[in-house]
Amino acid sequence: MSTTTPTSAEPVPGPVSGSPGPVPDTAPVPPRRHGVRAAWIMMASGWSANQFSALLGAYRSELGLSESAVTGLFALYVIGLIPGLLVGGPLADRVGRRPVALTALALNLVSTGVLMLGAGATGWLWPGRFVTGFSAGALLAAGSAWIKELSSAPHVPAGSGTASTASRRAGLFVSAGFASGGLVAALIARWAPAPMVTAYIPHALLAVGAGLLALKAPETVTPPTEGDRAGSGALTVPGAGGRGAGRLFRRRVLPVAPWVFAAPSVGFVTLPGLVHGGLVYAGVATAVVPGSGLLVQPLARRVAPRHRLATAVAGLLTVTVGFGAAAFAASLGTGSGGLVLALVAAAILGAGYGFVLTYALTEVTAMAPPHRLARLTAYFWTAAYVGMLAPYAVTLLSGVVRPPALLTGAAALAALSCALLTALHARERS
């Protein structure tokens, strides 16, 4: 790949020899609206992840679940999500984005119904969380590729859509779902009756509405023929001198990807527990983290065209500062100073999340050929969601290492990741 910015290097969906090609848009809806219509399914995916996170305190206090059980339920989402990503991405490249995304959305809706049953029998929470993760993974893989292609030519009028808009739209809607889902669930759980049932109703309504909107969006690829499947080899990057996209992915994206969710998950799962914030406090933290990520994404988009690496460096350094602030907040404990500083640290971690997510999605869409876009996107989300196991790691290790020391260690690892990424970029340019 050339050393130009990802915006200029990003491939525009079009007919690909020996691979799926775009289907002309013949729907009566104005073409530029298809990407936005389909993007609501990504908000439903983000909402489904964080609505449960905001209820962790309620499950501890009202259902008597232990700290390890609650953290295990949180981690089970990631365990289900990874196979969902690894199945959904290649399947979307093979059979099309639309059927995989809509099926995953329906399964995501079913998982919310299963979690509602957990209010009466906690055993339902385990399959509910696993199915939530699996469906969200398939939805992220297929939906990200679908929305990117619906936001690019020929599905938008010439000159009305840009490559940066296409690559960031899925991330913006996922972040909006993260921010809204946790806060709404926490507020409902605090003041509504039967909170562990009613808190899930908004997601059910959102999923149904998003599905109805997405039904009007067209497919963007056609299933490949047998000859196409036989001829589709390793990932390649146009203009990259024959280097595989997999190699570029390992150098440019993999050092950053785990921090995409390690930072925010510590911000809204670990920190509220360490400072003993209540249910509403946890809900506010769940909104603050992705909310600050949303706020910095316009800045990240302005930085990226000037220097591709700058967005990642800014994100990783922000994550480093955020973990340092989190360590200090944890050392202060349950006083007002700890509560305030924990929210500040959560906001900083969320800002880092916004930078690294913008960088990673832009890089992936720039390096992936159209017939492998969903697959490479799935690989990115898989690496990113491994970072969501960070709260579980903190819980397991806190018996032998104090949480402030663990968070300080995380800050050091983020700084090392920044140094590694910078070194890899310098080596690639030389």
Buried (B, 14 or more C-beta within 10 A) or exposed (E): BEEEBBBEBBBEBEEBEBBBBBBEBEEEEEBBBBBBBBBBBBBBBBBBBBBBBBBBBBBBEBBEBEEEBBBBBBBBBBBBBBBBBBBBBBBBBBBBBBBBBBBBBBBBBBBBEBBBBBBEEBEBBBBBBBBBBBBBBBBBBBBBBBBBBBBBBBBBEEEEBBBBBBBBBBBBBBBBBBBBBBBBBBBBBBEEEEBBBBBBBBBBEBBBBBBEBBEEBBBBBBEBEEEBEEEBEEBBBEEBEEBBBBBBBBBBBBBBBBBBBBBBBBBBBBBBBBBBBBBBBBBBBBBBBBBBBBBBBEBBBEBBBEEBBBBBBBBBBBBBBBBBBBBBBBBBEEEEEBBEBBBBBBBBBBBBBBBBBBBBBBBBBBBBBBBBBBBBBBBBBBBBBBBBBBBBBBBBBBEEEBBBBBBBBBBEBBBEBBEBBBEBBEEBEE
